[in-house]
Amino acid sequence: MLSFLSLLSKKLILAIPAAMALGFAYGVLADAGWLKSLIVPLTFLMVYPMMVSLKLAKVLEGGDGKAQLLAQLINFALIPFVAFGLGQCFFPEQPYYAMGLLLAALLPTSGMTISWTGFAGGNLGAAVKMTVLGLILGSLATPFYVQWLLGASVQVDLWAVFSQIAFIVFLPMAGGHLSQRYLIGQYGQKAFQSEWAPRFPPFSTLGVLGIVFVAMALKAPQLLAQPGQILQLIGPLLALYGLNYLLSTVVAKALLPRGDAIALVYGTVMRNLSIALALAMNAFGNASSDAALVITLAYIIQVQSAAWYVKLTDRLFGKQV
């Protein structure tokens, strides 16, 4: 079971379209309404495992302050407004599609940030810190950004969004941290890192695929009636990721050494789509499937683009010494 889930984690570029296709088929052939009852347990399955291996103490370590500051400026002072502008340009009459684009932009960094930084030979310590800071800051800022930027066109209940974030992010974070401390106490830091920590992320992948399946199943009848919708969403997502890569690469190349530069790119382009998807499915009522569809498609672009960018890092930032 664990080996199969680990394989799925490594093959997300294939697993996510497969989950989308199966969800679409189910939504066309059967009543998908009951699947809404699976959203909460799938959300916990998606978020809790990634929290167990999250190193919260990394935030207190120094040494890469410039990279951290640049990452948060890009993540919260620039990219949300790029996403908002694209949403207004491409979806002036479809505010929940625009919200999906904004949610993807407001929740930076994920386990992918650390993984891809490692593959590209970047500064892993900086990437871990960006992941923790991005998760905490993004979770706190998201309700205010959504209210501020889309409050005129989307009904936003700030208390409901905050409570969902507490339920989706901070409760699993607390549970994951307690689980981590327990396992370290029982087996030691070395055994935790080598034996226990790698066992949890694959279960998060199972939760992601489950949520993607549910989101597509709920949206299937509408997509069947309007098949051009998916093509309509690809363009804005490609524009968002393309602009994000361009901006982050220019800043990183101009201001940072190689290791920190690579961490900055992956710490600003990789979005925490799992939490964005969970929030979209839990906090915004009947139109949530529109926002969820945008975020689901973003997975495909994010994973594939990250793999391509690894191949460019030596050319962009020089070879690792």
Secondary structure as the mmCIF struct_conf table of DSSP 4:
data_model
#
loop_
_struct_conf.conf_type_id
_struct_conf.id
_struct_conf.beg_label_comp_id
_struct_conf.beg_label_asym_id
_struct_conf.beg_label_seq_id
_struct_conf.end_label_comp_id
_struct_conf.end_label_asym_id
_struct_conf.end_label_seq_id
HELX_RH_AL_P HELX_RH_AL_P1 LEU A 2 LYS A 10
TURN_TY1_P TURN_TY1_P1 LYS A 11 LYS A 11
HELX_RH_AL_P HELX_RH_AL_P2 LEU A 12 LEU A 29
BEND BEND1 ALA A 30 ALA A 30
HELX_RH_3T_P HELX_RH_3T_P1 GLY A 33 LEU A 38
HELX_RH_AL_P HELX_RH_AL_P3 ILE A 39 VAL A 52
TURN_TY1_P TURN_TY1_P2 SER A 53 SER A 53
HELX_RH_3T_P HELX_RH_3T_P2 LEU A 56 LEU A 60
BEND BEND2 GLY A 63 GLY A 63
HELX_RH_AL_P HELX_RH_AL_P4 GLY A 65 LEU A 73
HELX_RH_PI_P HELX_RH_PI_P1 ILE A 74 LEU A 78
HELX_RH_AL_P HELX_RH_AL_P5 ILE A 79 PHE A 90
TURN_TY1_P TURN_TY1_P3 PRO A 92 GLU A 93
HELX_RH_AL_P HELX_RH_AL_P6 PRO A 95 LEU A 106
BEND BEND3 LEU A 107 LEU A 107
STRN STRN1 PRO A 108 PRO A 108
HELX_RH_AL_P HELX_RH_AL_P7 GLY A 111 PHE A 119
TURN_TY1_P TURN_TY1_P4 ALA A 120 GLY A 121
HELX_RH_AL_P HELX_RH_AL_P8 LEU A 124 LEU A 150
TURN_TY1_P TURN_TY1_P5 GLY A 151 SER A 153
BEND BEND4 VAL A 154 VAL A 154
HELX_RH_AL_P HELX_RH_AL_P9 LEU A 158 ILE A 165
HELX_RH_PI_P HELX_RH_PI_P2 ALA A 166 PHE A 170
HELX_RH_AL_P HELX_RH_AL_P10 LEU A 171 TYR A 187
HELX_RH_AL_P HELX_RH_AL_P11 GLN A 189 ALA A 191
HELX_RH_PI_P HELX_RH_PI_P3 PHE A 192 TRP A 196
HELX_RH_3T_P HELX_RH_3T_P3 ALA A 197 ARG A 199
BEND BEND5 PHE A 200 PHE A 200
HELX_RH_AL_P HELX_RH_AL_P12 PRO A 201 ALA A 225
TURN_TY1_P TURN_TY1_P6 PRO A 227 GLY A 228
HELX_RH_AL_P HELX_RH_AL_P13 GLN A 229 LEU A 255
BEND BEND6 LEU A 256 LEU A 256
HELX_RH_AL_P HELX_RH_AL_P14 ARG A 258 VAL A 269
BEND BEND7 MET A 270 MET A 270
STRN STRN2 ARG A 271 ARG A 271
HELX_RH_AL_P HELX_RH_AL_P15 LEU A 273 ALA A 283
BEND BEND8 PHE A 284 PHE A 284
HELX_RH_3T_P HELX_RH_3T_P4 GLY A 285 ALA A 287
HELX_RH_AL_P HELX_RH_AL_P16 SER A 288 PHE A 317
#
